[in-house]
Amino acid sequence: MDPWRRKRRPFDNEGFFEGLEEEFRKMEERLNEIFDEIPGIESGIMEQEPYIYGFSIRTGPGGKPTINEFGNIKKIGMEKDLFEGREPLIDIIEGKKELTIVAELPGVEKEDIILRLEDNTLIIDVDGEERRYHKRLPLPANVEEGDMTYTYKNGILEVKLKRG
């Protein structure tokens, strides 16, 4: 048989996976130790709901970055505070005549969404059967209190507010 015809496959070698399972087990143990050391976490809380924390960065007018946090862990100073519900990922689109707020709210029904305007802040509350969301969003421009329209389709909430 021609030696050039038979190609070696990288996973044919039994030694490749040797010890890999043991390394994953060690990593899992270390992660459990780390979570046990975090102050303020009640025992058993990790089994209730996963921690979710993320952020999006967007460049605004004049090149100024805007950072939006989302998830179910709210950063307060240097400590993290777990709250009930998640903060949705939000994007604000500023037009000349209106503001458009786009929020990702997967897994809820339109009837579960409650929107309020208070002191130029949009409040989004969702209390669904399986998922809860909450967000207090200070608006970057003044808006007319009584003129708000919204649509919700495929987990995406789009709110339109006329500038005041």
Secondary structure, DSSP 8 states (H G I E B T S, - for coil): --TTTS---TTS-GGGSTTHHHHHHHHHHHHHHHHHHSTT--TTHHHHS---EEEEEEE-GGG-EEEEEEEEEEEETTEEEEEEEEE--EEEEE-SSEEEEEEE-TT--GGGEEEEEETTEEEEEEE-SS-EEEEEEE-SS-EEEEEEEEEEETTEEEEEEEE-
